[in-house]
Every structure is written in C-alpha cells, then in structure tokens.
Amino acid sequence: MASSMSGGGSDFDNERQALLSIIQKSEGKMLRSTSLHGWSADSATPICEWQGVTCRAEADTSDAAASVVTGVDLTQTGLSGTIPTELGLLTEIEVLKLGNNMLRGSIPQEVADLKKLRTLDLTRCFLTGTLPQQFASPHLTRLLLADNAISGRFFQQEEEEGESTPHYLQSLKEIRMENNLLMGTLHGPSISSVLPRLEILSLSDNHLSGLIPGELGSLNGLRY
C-alpha cells in the first residue's frame, strides 16, 4: 500500500466522501462493527492508511505532494446494502473488489463509467439488475461478476451503418459471469471484434440459448 500524504483540495474530499458512502447509514453497520483500520466517519487516519485502500502519490497543480485512491479491496468484510453511486467520485481507481459480501441491487452506471478501472470484482454477492452493456475504461482487463443474480443479455454489438466498432470492452482478458441469470444467445460475429483479447470466458449456469459460435475459435488467446 502506498504511503499516505495529506493532500488537500476538492479531489481529496471527494475521495473521502466516496469511501464514507460505503459505511454510512444502516448499510455499513456490519462493516463499522469490524476492526478494519480507519473505517469511520470521524476517523483521524488519512484515507490512504485505511485498511483495504491503496493510493498512488502524485503531484498536483501547485507541485505539492498529493495522493489519489487507486484501489479498494473490501472482499468478505461483512459489507451489506447497495453499491453507492458515490464510488464514481474515485476517478483514479484501478481496482475495486467488493466480492463475497451481502450487496444487493444493480451495478451503478457510475461504477461502469470509471475510466481508469482495470479490475472489477463483485463475485458472490446478491446483485440483481441487468448487465451494463458498456464500461468506460479502456484499461478494464478483469470483470468478475460470478455467483450473483444479474440478468439481461451478454455483451452485444449493435453497429449503426457507417459507425466503427467501439473499443469499450476491447481490453478485457477475463470475464467470469457463471451462475447468473443471463439470457439470449452469444452473437458470434461480434465477439472477436468486441472482445479480441479475451483469454478466460466463464458463462456456465445461466439461461443462454443457441449454439456456441464458431467465432470463438478466432480468439487466439482464449484458453478457458
């Protein structure tokens, strides 16, 4: 974990607000009752020293040392409630792990819109709602959503005439979405263009229908 540096300014305040949103109200009751270091609304501990939080030191516009939150790992910490939309304020976050908790509701669009995200792990929660069809980060490589009740269709490519294929999922290497409620078919012609770097694809125990598209064979890196 990066060492904490006391950076002021609105960005730092936004990050603190985003982290506190996880433990506020009744939704964070179980987490507040644990011994996780720093996780308290009245904590004097800098957020970059809170347990499970990772930061990166950066220079702000005034050349003073500052730090930004790049990772949150609260796997199996007794977290309950919904995923707060305020997590969208963590604009530099690269790793978000909230798996093995009692989360409910859907994946907020604010989370899907995080532009620096590399890993999103919400495995084995109680999430519902439909699968977001777009993730804003061009760096997203791991999407781990297994063992939930997420519905809707697997990623589809619907190109308008004259428009090029978007790149919003082209960095993905690992997708684990087994044991959910996905439905529909896998559209073969679009898989290799939308997910060209895919190495691991796990979609068992869903409600998918139709044939396994032969287009999967054109993904040279696919191994599972």
C-alpha positions as a Markdown table, in Angstrom:
| # | Residue | x | y | z |
|---|---|---|---|---|
| 1 | Met | 0.0 | 0.0 | 0.0 |
| 2 | Ala | 1.3 | 3.4 | -0.9 |
| 3 | Ser | 2.2 | 5.7 | 1.9 |
| 4 | Ser | -0.3 | 8.4 | 2.7 |
| 5 | Met | 0.3 | 12.0 | 2.0 |
| 6 | Ser | -2.0 | 14.7 | 3.2 |
| 7 | Gly | -3.3 | 16.3 | 0.1 |
| 8 | Gly | -6.0 | 18.9 | 0.3 |
| 9 | Gly | -8.4 | 20.1 | -2.2 |
| 10 | Ser | -11.7 | 19.0 | -3.6 |
| 11 | Asp | -10.5 | 15.8 | -5.2 |
| 12 | Phe | -9.2 | 14.5 | -1.9 |
| 13 | Asp | -12.5 | 15.5 | -0.2 |
| 14 | Asn | -14.5 | 13.7 | -3.0 |
| 15 | Glu | -12.5 | 10.5 | -2.4 |
| 16 | Arg | -13.2 | 10.6 | 1.3 |
| 17 | Gln | -16.8 | 11.2 | 0.6 |
| 18 | Ala | -16.9 | 8.3 | -1.8 |
| 19 | Leu | -15.3 | 5.9 | 0.8 |
| 20 | Leu | -17.5 | 7.1 | 3.6 |
| 21 | Ser | -20.6 | 6.4 | 1.4 |
| 22 | Ile | -19.7 | 2.7 | 1.8 |
| 23 | Ile | -20.2 | 2.7 | 5.6 |
| 24 | Gln | -22.9 | 5.4 | 6.0 |
| 25 | Lys | -26.4 | 4.7 | 7.2 |
| 26 | Ser | -27.5 | 1.2 | 8.1 |
| 27 | Glu | -25.8 | -0.3 | 5.0 |
| 28 | Gly | -22.4 | 0.0 | 6.6 |
| 29 | Lys | -23.4 | -1.2 | 10.1 |
| 30 | Met | -21.7 | -4.5 | 9.9 |
| 31 | Leu | -18.5 | -3.1 | 8.4 |
| 32 | Arg | -18.4 | -0.4 | 11.1 |
| 33 | Ser | -18.5 | -3.1 | 13.7 |
| 34 | Thr | -15.4 | -4.8 | 12.4 |
| 35 | Ser | -11.9 | -4.0 | 13.3 |
| 36 | Leu | -11.0 | -2.6 | 9.9 |
| 37 | His | -8.4 | 0.1 | 10.5 |
| 38 | Gly | -9.5 | 3.6 | 9.7 |
| 39 | Trp | -13.1 | 3.0 | 8.5 |
| 40 | Ser | -15.0 | 5.6 | 10.5 |
| 41 | Ala | -16.7 | 8.8 | 9.6 |
| 42 | Asp | -14.8 | 10.6 | 12.4 |
| 43 | Ser | -11.5 | 8.8 | 11.8 |
| 44 | Ala | -8.4 | 11.0 | 12.0 |
| 45 | Thr | -6.5 | 8.4 | 10.0 |
| 46 | Pro | -5.8 | 9.5 | 6.4 |
| 47 | Ile | -7.8 | 7.6 | 3.9 |
| 48 | Cys | -4.7 | 6.2 | 2.3 |
| 49 | Glu | -4.0 | 4.3 | 5.5 |
| 50 | Trp | -7.5 | 2.8 | 5.8 |
| 51 | Gln | -7.4 | -1.0 | 5.6 |
| 52 | Gly | -8.0 | -2.1 | 2.1 |
| 53 | Val | -7.3 | 1.2 | 0.4 |
| 54 | Thr | -4.4 | 1.7 | -1.9 |
| 55 | Cys | -3.1 | 5.1 | -3.1 |
| 56 | Arg | -0.6 | 6.5 | -5.5 |
| 57 | Ala | 1.4 | 9.6 | -4.9 |
| 58 | Glu | 1.0 | 12.3 | -7.5 |
| 59 | Ala | 1.9 | 15.9 | -7.9 |
| 60 | Asp | -0.9 | 18.4 | -8.0 |
| 61 | Thr | -1.1 | 21.6 | -10.0 |
| 62 | Ser | 0.8 | 23.5 | -7.3 |
| 63 | Asp | 3.6 | 20.9 | -7.3 |
| 64 | Ala | 2.8 | 19.8 | -3.7 |
| 65 | Ala | 2.7 | 16.1 | -3.0 |
| 66 | Ala | -0.7 | 14.6 | -3.1 |
| 67 | Ser | -2.2 | 11.1 | -3.3 |
| 68 | Val | -5.1 | 9.6 | -5.1 |
| 69 | Val | -7.0 | 6.4 | -4.3 |
| 70 | Thr | -6.2 | 3.7 | -6.9 |
| 71 | Gly | -7.6 | 0.6 | -5.2 |
| 72 | Val | -10.3 | -0.5 | -2.7 |
| 73 | Asp | -10.4 | -4.1 | -1.5 |
| 74 | Leu | -13.2 | -4.9 | 0.9 |
| 75 | Thr | -13.6 | -8.6 | 0.0 |
| 76 | Gln | -15.5 | -10.6 | 2.6 |
| 77 | Thr | -15.8 | -7.8 | 5.2 |
| 78 | Gly | -19.5 | -8.2 | 6.0 |
| 79 | Leu | -20.5 | -5.2 | 3.8 |
| 80 | Ser | -24.2 | -5.0 | 3.1 |
| 81 | Gly | -26.6 | -2.8 | 1.3 |
| 82 | Thr | -26.3 | -1.4 | -2.2 |
| 83 | Ile | -23.2 | -0.3 | -4.1 |
| 84 | Pro | -23.1 | 3.5 | -3.6 |
| 85 | Thr | -23.1 | 5.7 | -6.7 |
| 86 | Glu | -20.6 | 8.0 | -4.9 |
| 87 | Leu | -17.9 | 5.5 | -5.9 |
| 88 | Gly | -18.0 | 7.3 | -9.2 |
| 89 | Leu | -16.0 | 10.0 | -7.5 |
| 90 | Leu | -13.0 | 7.8 | -7.3 |
| 91 | Thr | -11.8 | 8.9 | -10.7 |
| 92 | Glu | -8.4 | 7.4 | -10.5 |
| 93 | Ile | -9.4 | 4.0 | -9.1 |
| 94 | Glu | -8.0 | 1.0 | -10.9 |
| 95 | Val | -9.0 | -1.9 | -8.7 |
| 96 | Leu | -12.4 | -2.3 | -7.0 |
| 97 | Lys | -13.0 | -5.5 | -5.1 |
| 98 | Leu | -16.2 | -5.9 | -3.1 |
| 99 | Gly | -16.8 | -9.6 | -3.6 |
| 100 | Asn | -18.2 | -12.1 | -1.0 |
| 101 | Asn | -20.4 | -9.6 | 0.7 |
| 102 | Met | -24.1 | -9.1 | 1.1 |
| 103 | Leu | -24.6 | -6.5 | -1.5 |
| 104 | Arg | -27.9 | -6.1 | -3.3 |
| 105 | Gly | -29.3 | -4.1 | -6.2 |
| 106 | Ser | -27.6 | -3.4 | -9.5 |
| 107 | Ile | -24.2 | -2.3 | -10.6 |
| 108 | Pro | -24.4 | 1.5 | -10.7 |
| 109 | Gln | -23.7 | 3.2 | -14.0 |
| 110 | Glu | -21.3 | 5.5 | -12.1 |
| 111 | Val | -19.1 | 2.4 | -11.4 |
| 112 | Ala | -19.3 | 1.3 | -15.0 |
| 113 | Asp | -18.2 | 4.8 | -16.1 |
| 114 | Leu | -15.0 | 4.7 | -14.1 |
| 115 | Lys | -12.4 | 5.5 | -16.7 |
| 116 | Lys | -9.2 | 4.1 | -15.1 |
| 117 | Leu | -10.7 | 0.8 | -13.9 |
| 118 | Arg | -8.6 | -2.4 | -14.5 |
| 119 | Thr | -10.3 | -4.9 | -12.2 |
| 120 | Leu | -13.9 | -5.0 | -11.0 |
| 121 | Asp | -14.6 | -7.9 | -8.7 |
| 122 | Leu | -18.2 | -8.3 | -7.4 |
| 123 | Thr | -18.1 | -12.1 | -7.1 |
| 124 | Arg | -20.5 | -13.9 | -4.9 |
| 125 | Cys | -22.8 | -11.1 | -3.8 |
| 126 | Phe | -26.6 | -10.8 | -4.1 |
| 127 | Leu | -26.6 | -8.4 | -7.1 |
| 128 | Thr | -29.6 | -8.2 | -9.4 |
| 129 | Gly | -30.4 | -5.9 | -12.3 |
| 130 | Thr | -29.2 | -6.0 | -15.8 |
| 131 | Leu | -25.6 | -6.3 | -17.0 |
| 132 | Pro | -24.2 | -2.8 | -18.1 |
| 133 | Gln | -23.6 | -3.0 | -21.8 |
| 134 | Gln | -20.8 | -0.5 | -21.7 |
| 135 | Phe | -17.8 | 0.1 | -19.4 |
| 136 | Ala | -16.0 | 3.4 | -19.9 |
| 137 | Ser | -12.5 | 2.2 | -19.0 |
| 138 | Pro | -10.2 | 1.3 | -22.0 |
| 139 | His | -8.0 | -0.4 | -19.4 |
| 140 | Leu | -10.5 | -2.9 | -18.0 |
| 141 | Thr | -9.0 | -6.4 | -18.1 |
| 142 | Arg | -10.8 | -8.4 | -15.4 |
| 143 | Leu | -14.6 | -8.4 | -15.0 |
| 144 | Leu | -15.5 | -10.8 | -12.2 |
| 145 | Leu | -19.3 | -11.0 | -11.5 |
| 146 | Ala | -19.9 | -14.7 | -10.9 |
| 147 | Asp | -22.4 | -16.1 | -8.4 |
| 148 | Asn | -25.0 | -13.2 | -8.5 |
| 149 | Ala | -28.5 | -12.8 | -10.0 |
| 150 | Ile | -27.5 | -10.4 | -12.8 |
| 151 | Ser | -29.9 | -10.6 | -15.7 |
| 152 | Gly | -30.1 | -9.3 | -19.3 |
| 153 | Arg | -28.0 | -10.3 | -22.3 |
| 154 | Phe | -24.3 | -10.9 | -22.6 |
| 155 | Phe | -22.4 | -8.1 | -24.4 |
| 156 | Gln | -23.8 | -7.4 | -27.8 |
| 157 | Gln | -22.5 | -5.3 | -30.6 |
| 158 | Glu | -25.1 | -3.3 | -32.5 |
| 159 | Glu | -23.4 | -1.2 | -35.1 |
| 160 | Glu | -25.1 | 1.6 | -36.9 |
| 161 | Glu | -24.3 | 1.8 | -40.6 |
| 162 | Gly | -21.1 | 3.8 | -41.1 |
| 163 | Glu | -20.0 | 3.6 | -37.5 |
| 164 | Ser | -16.9 | 1.7 | -36.4 |
| 165 | Thr | -16.7 | -0.9 | -33.7 |
| 166 | Pro | -16.3 | 0.8 | -30.3 |
| 167 | His | -13.4 | -0.1 | -28.0 |
| 168 | Tyr | -15.2 | 0.0 | -24.7 |
| 169 | Leu | -14.5 | -3.8 | -24.0 |
| 170 | Gln | -11.5 | -4.5 | -26.1 |
| 171 | Ser | -9.0 | -4.7 | -23.3 |
| 172 | Leu | -11.0 | -7.4 | -21.4 |
| 173 | Lys | -9.0 | -10.6 | -20.8 |
| 174 | Glu | -11.1 | -12.3 | -18.2 |
| 175 | Ile | -14.8 | -12.5 | -17.8 |
| 176 | Arg | -16.3 | -14.6 | -15.1 |
| 177 | Met | -20.1 | -14.5 | -15.0 |
| 178 | Glu | -21.1 | -18.0 | -14.2 |
| 179 | Asn | -24.2 | -18.7 | -12.0 |
| 180 | Asn | -26.2 | -15.6 | -13.0 |
| 181 | Leu | -29.4 | -15.1 | -14.9 |
| 182 | Leu | -28.1 | -14.0 | -18.3 |
| 183 | Met | -30.3 | -14.9 | -21.3 |
| 184 | Gly | -30.3 | -14.9 | -25.0 |
| 185 | Thr | -27.6 | -16.1 | -27.4 |
| 186 | Leu | -24.0 | -15.4 | -28.0 |
| 187 | His | -23.6 | -13.3 | -31.1 |
| 188 | Gly | -20.5 | -14.9 | -32.8 |
| 189 | Pro | -19.7 | -12.4 | -35.5 |
| 190 | Ser | -19.3 | -9.6 | -32.9 |
| 191 | Ile | -17.4 | -11.5 | -30.2 |
| 192 | Ser | -14.0 | -11.3 | -31.9 |
| 193 | Ser | -14.3 | -7.6 | -32.6 |
| 194 | Val | -15.7 | -6.6 | -29.2 |
| 195 | Leu | -13.6 | -8.9 | -27.1 |
| 196 | Pro | -10.4 | -9.5 | -29.2 |
| 197 | Arg | -8.1 | -10.0 | -26.2 |
| 198 | Leu | -10.3 | -12.4 | -24.3 |
| 199 | Glu | -8.4 | -15.3 | -22.5 |
| 200 | Ile | -10.9 | -16.5 | -20.0 |
| 201 | Leu | -14.7 | -16.7 | -20.5 |
| 202 | Ser | -16.9 | -18.4 | -18.0 |
| 203 | Leu | -20.7 | -18.3 | -18.5 |
| 204 | Ser | -21.9 | -21.6 | -17.2 |
| 205 | Asp | -25.2 | -21.9 | -15.2 |
| 206 | Asn | -27.0 | -19.1 | -17.0 |
| 207 | His | -30.1 | -19.1 | -19.2 |
| 208 | Leu | -28.2 | -18.7 | -22.5 |
| 209 | Ser | -29.6 | -20.5 | -25.6 |
| 210 | Gly | -28.4 | -21.4 | -29.1 |
| 211 | Leu | -25.2 | -22.8 | -30.4 |
| 212 | Ile | -21.7 | -21.9 | -29.2 |
| 213 | Pro | -20.5 | -19.6 | -32.0 |
| 214 | Gly | -17.6 | -20.8 | -34.1 |
| 215 | Glu | -16.3 | -17.3 | -34.0 |
| 216 | Leu | -14.9 | -18.0 | -30.5 |
| 217 | Gly | -12.2 | -20.1 | -32.3 |
| 218 | Ser | -10.8 | -17.0 | -33.9 |
| 219 | Leu | -9.8 | -15.6 | -30.4 |
| 220 | Asn | -6.2 | -16.8 | -30.4 |
| 221 | Gly | -5.7 | -16.0 | -26.7 |
| 222 | Leu | -8.8 | -17.9 | -25.5 |
| 223 | Arg | -7.7 | -20.7 | -23.2 |
| 224 | Tyr | -10.7 | -21.3 | -20.9 |
